[in-house]
Amino acid sequence: MLLHPIDLGIIGAYIVVIMAAGFAMSKLASKNLDSYFLGGNKIPWYVLGVANASGMFDITGTMWLVMTVFVYGLKGVFLPWVWPVFNQIFLMIFLATWLRRSNVMTGAQWINTRFGNSLGAKLSNISVVIFALVSVVGFLAYDFRGMGKFAVIFFPWDLSGASWCPSGIYNFLEKILPGCLSSANMYAIILMGVTTIYVIFGGMFSVTVTDVIQYVLMTIASVLIAIVAMKHTTAAQITASVPDGWHNLFFGWKLNLDWSQHIPALADRIAKDGWELFSLFFMMVLFKGILLSIAGPAPNYDMQRILATRSPKEAAKMSGFVSVVLFFPRYLMVTGIVVLGLVFFKEEIVKMGGAFDVEQVLPNVISRFLPAGLIGFVLAGLLAAFMSTFTSTINAGASYVVNDLYKKYIKPGKPEKHYVRASYICSIIVVVVGIAFGFLTGSVNTVTMWIVNGLWGAYVATNVLKWYWWRFNGMGYFYGMISGIAAAVFIPMFFLDKTVLWGLERNLMLFPVILVISAGTAVIVSLLTEPDDIEVLKKFYKQVRPWGCWGPIRQMVMAEDASFKPNTNFKRDMVNVAVGIIWQLTLVLIPIYLVIKSFREMWISIAVLVVTSIFLKLNWYNKLEEN
């Protein structure tokens, strides 16, 4: 597709503005590591909430969400629970408060709050850094794959290696890694390189300011797409384009969504995904999602934003605000793209047969059905979505390398300016490694499924135990994390069929297998080694105030401090979480029902939203503690 000069001008103007804004923040960020990675804990919670939502409004994830709603209809709203999206509810209700009370810069540094300075704590610290870097590289590969697939549809220039690389080198590289010098990959490298420049110098201030600008742009683009979709389609056209059950949120034991009379290739896609037994899939996703959520945030930009808030109360409010500002505009865009694709692109999809790539629905619909000018604005918004997630990921990854490895073990005692400069170099290295792994991935869904089924299985067991069981120690954490990470990397590579390594869609069992390996290792090692320093445990319990299996420590703390009040909010927190998940789900359903013109269901969802909001106001928000 050849973009109109107006569209190219809008995109170019956006890139100039966003880079200027990022560089403008460089002076504030360069004071010290606290300013560079946390913004000096001076950024208001609602600004961090918008920035966090912006970071989650990524282009690759949006392409994946378009696929889920396109293929699975209303039931597709449950597929993002594989991340799980409702972890924001657990954070909002209690975990963000617990995490913020630690007053640290990174998740690895938090380990010292929980385990002290023992050998186990030091090893655990390193294991968290390893996990953080593996996950950051995975997310950068995810961004790389999505960005390339998206950009090659729109930008007019042929950047493939065949057009500029010497034939000898090009042929050699193609033999080693076919397609590595494709136009899609070259576009991804250029866009990631441009984004890296401004985030390196601006740190958290740059990330936050540009994220807010990008969020505004993405929201406007989402509303415009929804308006175009609603204007050019009718409810009858949508119904005629989809199988029975597509509009139905609820499901039985099986999915019962027969695409064979509409788009036969999608029936094959459902079979490939392995989600026909939808109730079984739903139960596994819910089980995994709850475990992941109570483990707390992974060491990425989400955790970074919580630690950057000004107080524990603001950390909770920020986490709740993310759901409010993220889902409505994002699903306006997603559903608008889906509706336009179903009504106007259906015949071409049928003709493409097995060659049809569902992940390409989003860019193809934009290129074919939006007018000049609007395309440029929407593309700028989607580039903003990519840049927002990408910058947040870089900032989080570099913080672990510099603060938890370089400053602690390699060059301790240097001036703060030295560490800020080291952060610049680490950011570049993290991006280069992420791009390198991006070359090896097959699709957006491939990376998504490896992250949510493999990598998260390595994280969940040890990070559940660290909050809720006093006897869990640093050695158990280290061996549990390392065994889980090793299993996530090597089980697909050596013990499963190769199609599973690069196509984990059909292997939801990867998560429980890795979970059992990690949890078993963590518990056994903890019981075979000495408990952590009791004084460290008492200090952690008093400072963070978790509920869970802390009986012996709680008794010691209360014996020493009669004024101490233990956390007895378990039942209230769990009720609020259950209500909060329903509340969050309505924020997803309302924009979908609006765009597909199911107005009766939309008003029911609004009524549920109002009732659950009042409940959470009374039973959560009014009871938030400042300290």
C-alpha positions in Angstrom: 0.0 0.0 0.0 1.2 3.5 -0.9 0.4 6.0 1.9 -0.9 9.4 0.9 1.5 12.2 1.5 -0.9 13.6 4.2 -0.7 10.3 6.1 3.1 10.2 5.9 3.2 13.9 7.0 1.0 13.1 10.1 3.2 10.1 11.0 6.4 12.1 10.5 5.1 15.0 12.7 4.1 12.6 15.4 7.6 11.0 15.5 9.2 14.5 15.7 6.9 15.6 18.5 7.3 12.5 20.6 11.1 12.5 20.3 11.3 16.2 21.2 9.1 15.5 24.3 11.3 12.6 25.3 14.6 14.6 25.0 13.0 17.5 26.9 12.9 15.2 30.0 16.5 14.1 29.8 17.7 16.8 32.3 15.2 15.6 35.0 16.1 12.0 34.5 19.8 12.3 34.6 20.1 13.4 38.3 20.3 9.9 39.7 19.0 6.3 39.3 15.9 7.1 41.4 15.0 9.9 39.0 16.0 7.8 35.9 14.0 4.7 36.8 11.2 5.9 39.2 10.8 9.6 38.3 11.9 10.4 41.9 8.5 9.1 43.2 7.0 12.5 42.3 4.7 11.6 39.4 1.0 11.7 40.3 -0.8 8.3 40.4 -3.3 9.2 37.7 -0.5 10.1 35.3 1.2 6.8 36.1 -2.1 5.0 35.6 -2.5 6.5 32.1 1.1 5.8 31.3 0.7 2.2 32.5 -2.4 1.8 30.4 -0.6 3.3 27.4 2.2 0.7 27.9 -0.3 -2.1 27.8 -2.0 -0.7 24.7 0.6 -2.2 22.5 0.3 -2.8 18.7 1.2 -6.5 18.9 -1.3 -7.2 21.6 -3.9 -5.2 19.7 -3.3 -7.4 16.7 -3.7 -10.5 18.9 -6.9 -9.1 20.5 -8.4 -8.5 17.0 -7.7 -12.1 16.2 -9.4 -13.3 19.4 -12.6 -11.3 18.9 -12.7 -12.0 15.1 -12.5 -15.7 15.6 -14.1 -16.3 18.9 -16.6 -13.4 19.1 -17.8 -12.4 22.6 -16.1 -15.5 24.1 -12.8 -13.9 22.9 -13.0 -11.5 25.9 -11.9 -14.5 28.1 -8.8 -15.3 26.0 -6.7 -12.4 27.4 -7.1 -14.0 30.8 -4.2 -16.2 29.8 -1.9 -13.2 30.7 -4.1 -12.7 32.9 -5.6 -9.2 32.4 -7.4 -9.4 35.8 -4.1 -9.3 37.6 -4.7 -5.5 37.7 -7.7 -6.3 40.1 -5.5 -8.2 42.5 -3.0 -5.3 42.4 -5.8 -2.7 42.9 -7.3 -4.5 45.9 -4.2 -5.4 47.9 -1.0 -6.4 46.2 0.1 -2.9 44.9 -0.2 -1.6 48.5 2.0 -4.4 49.8 4.6 -4.0 47.1 4.8 -0.2 47.4 5.4 -0.4 51.2 8.8 -2.0 50.5 10.2 1.4 49.2 12.6 -0.2 46.7 13.5 0.5 43.1 13.2 -3.0 41.5 11.8 -6.4 42.1 15.2 -7.8 42.7 16.0 -5.2 45.3 12.7 -6.1 47.0 14.1 -9.6 47.6 16.4 -8.1 50.3 13.2 -6.8 52.1 11.9 -10.3 52.2 15.0 -12.5 52.6 17.6 -10.2 54.1 21.3 -10.4 53.0 21.9 -14.1 53.3 23.5 -16.2 50.6 20.0 -17.3 49.6 18.9 -13.7 49.3 21.9 -12.8 47.1 21.2 -15.8 44.8 17.5 -15.0 44.8 18.3 -11.5 43.8 20.3 -12.8 40.8 17.5 -15.2 39.8 15.0 -12.3 39.7 17.4 -10.3 37.5 17.7 -13.4 35.2 14.0 -13.8 35.0 13.5 -10.1 34.4 15.9 -10.1 31.5 14.5 -13.2 30.0 11.0 -11.8 30.2 12.1 -8.4 28.8 13.8 -10.1 25.9 10.7 -12.1 25.3 8.5 -9.0 25.3 10.9 -7.2 23.0 10.8 -10.1 20.6 7.0 -9.9 20.8 7.1 -6.2 19.9 9.6 -6.8 17.1 7.4 -9.5 15.4 4.2 -7.4 15.7 5.8 -4.1 14.6 7.3 -5.7 11.5 4.1 -7.4 10.4 2.2 -4.2 10.9 4.6 -1.7 9.2 5.2 -3.7 6.0 1.5 -3.4 5.1 1.6 0.4 5.1 5.0 1.8 4.3 5.8 2.0 0.6 9.6 1.3 0.5 11.2 -2.1 -0.1 13.8 -2.4 2.6 14.5 -6.1 2.2 18.1 -7.2 2.1 17.8 -8.1 -1.6 17.6 -4.4 -2.4 20.7 -3.2 -0.5 22.8 -6.1 0.9 25.7 -7.5 -1.2 24.4 -10.7 -2.8 27.1 -12.9 -1.1 26.3 -11.8 2.4 22.5 -11.8 1.7 22.6 -15.4 0.4 24.7 -16.5 3.4 22.3 -14.9 5.9 19.3 -16.4 4.1 20.7 -19.9 4.4 21.3 -19.5 8.2 18.1 -17.7 9.0 15.6 -17.5 6.1 13.7 -14.2 5.9 15.9 -12.4 8.4 16.5 -9.4 6.0 12.8 -9.1 5.1 11.2 -5.6 4.8 9.1 -6.4 7.9 12.3 -7.0 10.0 14.0 -4.0 8.6 11.1 -1.7 9.5 10.9 -3.2 13.0 14.6 -2.5 13.5 14.3 1.1 12.3 11.3 1.9 14.4 12.7 0.2 17.5 16.0 2.1 17.0 14.3 5.5 16.8 12.3 4.8 19.9 15.3 3.6 21.8 17.1 6.9 21.3 14.7 9.1 23.2 13.9 6.6 26.0 17.6 6.2 26.7 18.2 9.8 27.6 14.8 10.5 29.3 14.3 7.5 31.6 11.0 7.2 33.5 10.2 10.9 33.0 10.5 10.5 29.3 8.6 7.2 29.3 5.7 8.7 31.3 5.4 12.0 29.4 5.5 10.4 26.0 3.1 7.6 27.2 0.5 10.2 28.2 0.8 11.9 24.8 0.6 8.6 23.0 -2.4 7.5 25.1 -4.4 10.6 24.0 -3.5 9.9 20.4 -4.4 6.2 20.7 -7.7 7.0 22.3 -8.7 9.5 19.5 -7.7 6.9 16.9 -9.8 4.2 18.7 -12.9 6.4 18.7 -12.4 7.3 15.0 -12.2 3.6 14.0 -15.3 2.8 16.1 -17.2 5.7 14.4 -16.2 4.5 10.9 -17.2 0.9 11.8 -20.6 1.9 13.2 -21.3 4.3 10.3 -20.6 1.7 7.6 -22.1 -1.5 9.0 -25.4 -2.6 10.4 -26.2 -5.2 13.1 -27.8 -7.4 10.4 -24.6 -7.3 8.3 -22.5 -8.4 11.2 -24.9 -11.2 12.2 -24.9 -12.5 8.6 -21.1 -12.6 8.6 -20.6 -14.7 11.7 -21.8 -18.2 12.9 -24.4 -18.8 15.5 -23.0 -18.2 19.0 -20.5 -15.5 18.0 -22.6 -12.9 19.8 -23.0 -15.0 22.9 -20.8 -14.4 25.9 -21.7 -17.6 27.6 -20.6 -21.1 26.6 -21.1 -24.8 27.4 -18.6 -27.6 27.6 -17.6 -27.1 23.9 -17.1 -23.9 22.0 -19.7 -24.8 19.4 -18.7 -22.0 17.0 -18.9 -23.4 13.4 -17.1 -21.2 10.9 -17.2 -23.9 8.1 -20.1 -22.1 6.3 -18.6 -18.7 6.6 -14.8 -18.8 6.7 -13.6 -22.4 6.7 -10.0 -21.4 7.5 -11.2 -20.2 10.9 -12.5 -23.6 11.7 -9.0 -24.9 11.1 -7.6 -22.1 13.3 -9.9 -23.1 16.2 -8.8 -26.7 15.9 -5.1 -25.6 15.8 -5.5 -23.4 18.9 -7.0 -26.5 20.7 -9.7 -24.5 22.5 -12.7 -26.3 21.2 -13.3 -27.8 24.8 -13.8 -24.2 25.9 -14.9 -25.0 29.5 -11.7 -27.0 30.1 -9.7 -24.1 28.6 -11.6 -21.6 30.7 -11.0 -23.5 34.0 -7.3 -23.9 33.2 -7.0 -20.2 32.4 -8.9 -19.2 35.5 -6.7 -21.4 37.7 -3.5 -20.2 36.1 -4.7 -16.6 36.2 -5.5 -16.6 39.9 -2.1 -18.1 40.7 -0.3 -15.6 38.6 -2.3 -12.7 40.1 -1.7 -13.6 43.7 2.0 -13.9 42.9 2.2 -10.2 42.3 3.5 -8.3 39.2 6.3 -9.7 37.2 9.5 -7.7 37.2 8.5 -5.5 34.2 7.1 -2.0 33.6 3.9 -2.7 35.6 6.0 -3.3 38.8 8.1 -0.3 37.9 5.1 2.0 37.8 3.8 0.7 41.2 7.2 1.4 42.8 7.2 4.9 41.2 4.0 6.0 43.0 4.2 8.4 45.9 2.5 6.2 48.5 0.9 2.7 49.0 -2.6 4.2 48.7 -1.7 5.9 45.4 -0.2 2.6 44.1 -3.6 0.9 44.7 -5.5 3.7 43.0 -3.1 3.7 40.1 -3.6 0.0 39.5 -7.4 0.4 39.5 -7.3 3.4 37.2 -5.4 1.3 34.6 -8.5 -0.8 33.9 -10.7 2.3 33.6 -8.5 4.1 31.0 -7.3 1.0 29.1 -10.2 -1.3 28.1 -12.9 1.1 26.8 -10.8 2.8 24.1 -8.8 -0.3 23.2 -11.9 -2.4 22.6 -13.5 0.3 20.6 -10.5 0.0 18.2 -10.4 -3.8 18.4 -14.1 -4.3 17.7 -14.2 -1.6 15.0 -11.4 -3.4 13.1 -13.2 -6.8 13.6 -16.5 -5.5 12.3 -15.0 -3.9 9.2 -13.0 -7.0 8.5 -16.0 -9.3 8.9 -18.4 -7.3 6.7 -16.1 -6.0 4.0 -13.1 -8.4 3.9 -14.9 -11.7 4.3 -15.0 -12.7 0.6 -11.3 -12.1 0.2 -10.5 -14.1 3.3 -12.5 -17.0 2.0 -10.6 -16.9 -1.3 -7.2 -16.8 0.5 -8.1 -20.1 2.3 -5.2 -21.6 4.3 -3.0 -18.6 3.3 -5.1 -16.3 5.5 -3.3 -14.9 8.5 -5.7 -13.7 11.2 -3.0 -11.6 12.7 -3.1 -9.5 9.5 -6.7 -8.5 9.9 -5.9 -5.2 11.7 -3.4 -3.7 9.2 -5.4 -4.9 6.2 -8.6 -3.4 7.4 -7.0 -0.1 8.1 -5.3 0.0 4.7 -8.5 -0.8 2.8 -11.3 0.9 4.6 -10.1 4.1 6.1 -9.7 7.4 4.2 -6.5 9.3 3.7 -5.7 11.5 6.7 -7.5 9.2 9.0 -5.1 6.4 8.1 -2.2 8.6 9.0 -3.8 9.5 12.3 -4.7 5.9 13.2 -1.2 4.7 12.2 0.4 7.4 14.3 -1.8 6.2 17.2 -0.8 2.5 16.6 2.9 3.6 16.4 2.3 5.3 19.7 1.0 2.0 21.1 4.1 0.2 20.0 6.5 2.9 21.3 4.7 3.1 24.6 5.1 -0.6 25.4 8.6 -0.7 24.0 9.9 2.3 26.0 8.4 0.9 29.2 10.0 -2.5 28.6 13.4 -1.0 28.0 13.3 1.1 31.1 12.3 -1.8 33.3 15.0 -4.1 31.8 17.8 -1.6 32.1 16.9 -0.9 35.8 17.6 -4.6 36.7 21.0 -4.7 35.0 22.3 -1.4 36.4 20.8 -1.3 39.9 20.9 -5.0 40.7 24.0 -6.2 39.0 26.3 -3.4 37.8 26.0 -1.1 40.8 25.9 -3.9 43.3 28.6 -6.3 42.1 30.6 -4.8 39.3 31.1 -1.0 40.0 29.9 -0.2 43.5 30.4 3.3 45.0 30.5 5.3 41.8 28.8 8.7 41.3 25.1 8.6 40.3 25.9 10.2 36.9 28.1 7.1 36.2 25.2 4.7 36.7 22.8 6.9 34.6 25.4 6.7 31.7 25.6 2.9 32.3 21.9 2.8 31.9 22.2 4.2 28.4 24.5 1.4 27.4 22.4 -1.3 29.1 19.3 -0.1 27.3 21.0 -0.5 23.9 22.2 -4.0 24.8 18.7 -5.1 25.9 17.2 -3.8 22.7 19.8 -5.6 20.5 19.3 -8.9 22.3 15.5 -8.5 22.0 15.7 -7.9 18.3 18.0 -10.9 17.9 15.4 -13.2 19.5 12.7 -11.5 17.5 14.4 -13.0 14.3 13.8 -16.5 15.7 10.1 -16.2 16.4 7.4 -17.4 14.0 4.3 -15.3 14.9 2.8 -13.0 17.4 0.7 -15.8 18.9 3.8 -18.0 19.2 5.6 -15.5 21.5 2.4 -14.7 23.4 1.8 -18.4 24.2 5.4 -19.0 25.2 5.3 -16.0 27.6 1.9 -16.9 29.2 2.3 -20.7 29.3 6.1 -21.2 29.7 7.7 -18.2 31.3 4.9 -17.4 33.7 5.0 -21.0 34.9 8.5 -20.4 36.0 7.6 -17.3 37.9 4.4 -18.1 39.7 5.2 -20.7 42.4 8.1 -18.9 44.1 6.4 -15.6 43.9 3.2 -16.9 45.5 5.2 -18.5 48.4 7.2 -15.3 49.1 4.1 -13.4 50.1 2.1 -15.9 52.0 4.4 -18.5 53.7 6.9 -17.4 56.4 9.0 -20.6 56.2 9.8 -20.0 52.5 13.4 -18.9 52.3 15.9 -17.3 49.9 17.5 -20.7 48.9 14.0 -22.1 48.0 13.3 -19.0 46.0 16.5 -19.2 44.0 16.3 -22.9 43.2 12.6 -22.6 42.4 13.1 -19.7 40.0 16.1 -21.2 38.3 14.5 -24.6 37.8 11.4 -23.0 36.5 13.3 -20.8 34.0 15.3 -23.7 32.8 12.2 -25.8 32.3 10.5 -23.0 30.4 13.5 -22.7 28.0 14.5 -26.4 27.6 11.3 -28.4 27.9 9.9 -27.1 24.6 13.3 -27.4 23.0 14.3 -30.9 23.8 11.4 -32.9 25.2 8.5 -31.8 23.0 7.9 -31.9 19.3 9.5 -29.0 17.4 6.1 -27.8 16.3 5.4 -27.1 19.9 8.5 -25.0 20.4 7.4 -22.5 17.7 3.6 -23.2 18.1 2.6 -23.4 21.7 -1.0 -22.7 21.0 -1.9 -26.3 21.5 0.1 -26.9 24.6 -1.5 -25.3 27.6 -0.1 -28.2 29.7 3.3 -26.5 29.5 2.2 -24.2 32.3 1.3 -26.8 34.9 4.3 -28.9 34.1 6.7 -26.0 34.7 4.7 -24.9 37.8 5.0 -28.4 39.4 8.8 -28.5 38.7 9.3 -25.0 40.1 7.0 -25.3 43.1 8.3 -28.8 44.1 11.9 -27.6 44.0 11.1 -24.4 46.0 9.3 -26.2 48.8 11.8 -29.1 49.1 14.8 -26.8 49.2 13.1 -24.4 51.7 12.4 -27.3 54.1 15.9 -28.8 53.7 17.6 -25.5 54.6 17.5 -23.1 57.5 14.8 -20.5 57.8 15.7 -16.9 57.0 16.8 -14.5 59.8 13.8 -14.1 62.1 14.5 -10.4 62.6 14.3 -9.9 58.8 11.0 -11.8 58.7 9.6 -9.7 61.6 10.6 -6.5 59.9 9.1 -7.6 56.6 5.8 -8.6 58.3 5.5 -5.3 60.1 6.4 -3.2 57.1 4.4 -5.0 54.3 1.6 -6.5 56.5 0.5 -9.4 54.3 -2.1 -12.0 55.3 -1.3 -15.7 54.9 0.6 -18.4 56.8 2.6 -16.0 59.0 1.4 -17.4 62.4 4.8 -17.8 64.2 6.1 -14.4 63.0 2.8 -12.7 63.7 2.9 -13.9 67.3 6.4 -12.6 67.8 5.6 -9.2 66.4 2.5 -8.8 68.5 4.4 -10.0 71.6 7.0 -7.2 71.0 4.5 -4.5 69.9 1.1 -4.6 71.5 -0.1 -1.8 69.3 0.5 -3.7 66.1 -2.7 -4.8 64.2 -2.3 -7.7 61.9 -3.9 -7.8 58.4 -7.2 -9.7 58.8 -8.7 -8.5 55.4 -8.4 -11.8 53.5 -12.1 -12.4 53.2 -12.9 -8.8 52.3 -10.0 -8.7 49.7 -11.2 -11.9 48.0 -14.8 -10.7 47.8 -13.5 -7.4 46.3 -11.4 -9.3 43.8 -14.4 -11.3 42.6 -16.5 -8.2 42.3 -13.6 -6.4 40.7 -13.1 -9.0 38.0 -16.8 -8.7 37.0 -16.4 -4.9 37.1 -13.4 -5.1 34.8 -15.2 -7.5 32.4 -18.0 -4.9 31.9 -15.4 -2.3 30.8 -14.4 -4.7 28.0 -18.0 -5.7 27.1 -19.5 -2.2 26.9 -17.4 -1.0 23.9 -17.9 -4.3 22.1 -21.6 -4.2 22.4 -21.7 -0.6 21.4 -19.8 -1.2 18.1 -21.7 -4.3 17.2 -25.0 -2.5 18.1 -26.1 -5.0 20.7 -27.6 -2.2 22.7 -29.7 -4.3 25.1 -26.6 -6.2 26.3 -24.7 -2.9 26.4 -27.2 -1.4 28.9 -27.2 -4.6 31.0 -23.4 -4.3 31.2 -23.6 -0.6 32.1 -26.0 -1.5 34.9 -23.6 -4.2 36.2 -20.8 -1.7 36.0 -22.7 0.8 38.1 -23.6 -1.7 40.8 -20.1 -3.2 41.0 -18.5 0.4 41.1 -20.7 1.3 44.1 -19.8 -1.9 45.9 -16.1 -1.3 45.3 -16.4 2.3 46.4 -17.8 1.2 49.7 -15.9 -1.9 50.4 -12.5 -1.1 48.8 -11.8 2.6 48.0 -13.3 4.0 51.3 -11.1 1.6 53.3 -7.8 2.2 51.6 -5.1 3.0 54.1 -2.6 5.8 53.5 0.4 4.1 55.1 
